[in-house]
Amino acid sequence: MRKLLLIFLVGITCTALAQSNDDAVTFERKGFVIGLGAGGGVLNLQTNDTVSTAFSPSLPNLKIGWMINSRLALVVLLPGAVYEYHGSSRGFEGIVAAAQYWVKDKWWVMGGIGLTFDAPAFYTVKDPSDAGFYTGFPALSVATGYEVWRKGHFALDLQYRFFSGKSELSAEVNRNGISNMLLVGFNWY
């Protein structure tokens, strides 16, 4: 019975894929690009000898840029993750100059380098002078995604994003972070 069910599911899937005409319809990407990603994953932070690993939401992951041609975009990416520190929310984020390239019509890869930001979440800041805003270099981001739905100049995609950064808390103290995030992306071209 399991074999028959497996054969049936594979047959239905192959039939559905064979009948789709996605290759006949070209999705045009040109000009200004803006994207917003939301999701979650694992954030690992190391501050000198202290290591913490926890689930982390990631909202928003913003990208803004320009299509150089139909397959290549240069973007400014704001990846990041939220974590709890002494009872309040902080963001381990970055500002990254990146290139996004469509390997296939719906599958893309992205990579870039920039600065790391470790700061309180904007909704927790009461006194900016006491906020504890830290920066560092480098911030590295690598991502891949697959567009699952497109209409007009809009594309919905599923993404995996790796982000690594280092912020200087003081002359002797650094915070290194690595996040692995699964995101849903909302993109306009």
C-alpha positions in Angstrom: 0.0 0.0 0.0 2.9 2.4 0.8 4.5 1.8 -2.6 1.2 2.5 -4.4 0.7 5.7 -2.4 4.3 6.8 -3.1 3.9 6.1 -6.8 0.6 8.0 -6.9 2.1 11.0 -5.1 5.2 11.1 -7.4 2.9 10.7 -10.5 0.6 13.5 -9.4 3.6 15.8 -8.7 5.3 15.0 -12.0 2.0 15.6 -13.9 1.5 18.9 -12.2 5.0 20.1 -12.9 4.8 19.0 -16.5 1.6 21.0 -17.0 2.9 24.2 -15.5 4.1 26.8 -18.0 6.3 28.9 -15.8 9.2 28.6 -18.4 6.9 30.2 -21.0 6.2 33.2 -18.9 9.2 35.4 -18.2 9.1 37.4 -15.0 10.7 40.8 -15.6 13.0 42.3 -13.0 14.2 45.8 -13.7 14.9 49.0 -11.9 14.4 49.6 -8.2 14.3 46.6 -5.9 12.8 46.5 -2.4 12.4 43.4 -0.2 11.2 42.6 3.3 11.8 39.3 5.0 10.3 37.9 8.2 11.0 34.6 9.9 13.1 33.1 12.6 16.0 30.8 13.4 18.9 30.3 15.7 21.2 33.0 17.0 24.5 32.1 18.6 26.2 34.9 20.5 29.7 34.8 22.1 30.8 37.6 24.4 34.4 36.8 25.5 33.9 33.5 27.4 30.1 33.5 27.5 28.2 31.7 24.8 24.4 31.8 24.3 22.3 30.1 21.7 18.6 30.6 21.3 15.7 30.8 18.9 15.4 34.3 17.5 12.8 36.1 15.5 14.0 38.1 12.5 11.9 41.1 11.4 12.4 43.0 9.3 15.2 41.9 7.1 15.2 44.8 4.6 16.9 45.0 1.2 16.9 48.0 -1.2 18.8 48.2 -4.4 18.8 48.3 -8.2 18.7 45.7 -10.9 21.9 45.9 -13.0 20.4 43.5 -15.5 17.6 40.8 -15.5 19.7 38.5 -13.3 21.9 40.7 -11.1 21.0 43.3 -8.4 23.2 45.4 -6.2 21.5 45.9 -2.8 22.0 47.3 0.6 20.8 44.5 3.0 19.8 44.9 6.7 19.9 41.4 8.1 19.5 40.7 11.8 18.0 38.9 14.7 16.5 39.9 18.0 17.8 38.6 21.3 17.1 39.1 25.0 19.8 40.7 27.2 19.1 41.5 30.9 15.4 41.4 30.3 15.2 43.7 27.3 15.2 43.1 23.5 18.3 43.9 21.5 19.1 43.5 17.8 22.2 41.9 16.4 22.1 43.3 12.9 24.2 44.7 10.1 24.2 47.0 7.1 25.7 45.0 4.2 26.5 45.9 0.6 25.5 42.8 -1.4 25.0 41.3 -4.8 22.0 39.1 -5.5 22.2 36.8 -8.6 19.4 34.7 -10.1 21.1 31.3 -11.0 17.8 30.1 -12.4 14.6 31.9 -13.2 13.2 31.5 -9.6 16.4 30.5 -7.6 18.8 33.2 -6.4 21.9 33.5 -4.3 23.2 36.6 -2.4 26.4 37.5 -0.6 27.8 40.7 0.9 30.0 42.4 3.5 29.5 45.4 5.8 29.2 46.6 9.4 27.7 44.9 12.4 25.3 46.7 14.8 24.4 45.6 18.2 21.8 47.9 19.7 18.6 47.9 21.7 15.4 47.2 19.8 13.9 50.6 18.8 10.8 50.0 20.9 12.8 49.5 24.1 14.8 52.8 24.0 13.8 55.3 26.7 17.1 57.3 27.0 19.3 57.2 23.8 22.4 58.2 25.8 22.0 55.0 27.9 21.1 52.7 25.1 24.4 50.8 24.5 24.8 51.0 20.8 27.8 49.1 19.4 29.3 48.6 16.0 32.0 46.4 14.5 33.5 45.0 11.4 33.0 42.7 9.5 29.5 41.6 9.0 29.1 38.9 6.4 25.8 37.6 4.9 25.2 34.8 2.5 21.7 33.8 1.4 19.7 31.8 -1.0 16.0 31.8 -1.9 13.4 30.4 -4.2 10.5 32.4 -5.5 7.3 30.4 -4.9 4.8 32.9 -6.2 5.0 35.8 -8.6 2.5 38.3 -10.0 3.1 41.6 -11.7 6.2 43.1 -10.2 5.8 41.2 -6.9 7.5 37.9 -5.8 7.1 35.9 -2.7 10.1 33.7 -1.8 11.4 31.3 0.8 14.9 32.2 2.0 17.7 30.8 4.1 20.1 33.5 5.4 23.4 33.1 7.2 24.7 36.2 9.0 27.9 36.6 10.9 29.1 39.7 12.7 31.4 41.1 15.3 30.7 44.2 17.5 33.1 45.9 19.9 31.5 46.4 23.3 34.7 48.0 24.7 38.4 47.9 24.0 38.7 44.4 25.5 35.2 43.0 24.9 33.8 41.8 21.6 30.5 40.1 20.8 30.5 37.7 17.9 27.3 36.4 16.5 26.1 33.9 14.0 22.5 33.6 12.9 20.9 31.0 10.6 17.4 32.2 9.6 14.5 30.8 7.5 12.5 33.7 6.1 9.5 34.5 4.0 10.4 37.3 1.6 8.1 39.9 0.0 9.9 41.5 -3.0 9.0 44.2 -5.5 10.9 44.8 -8.7 
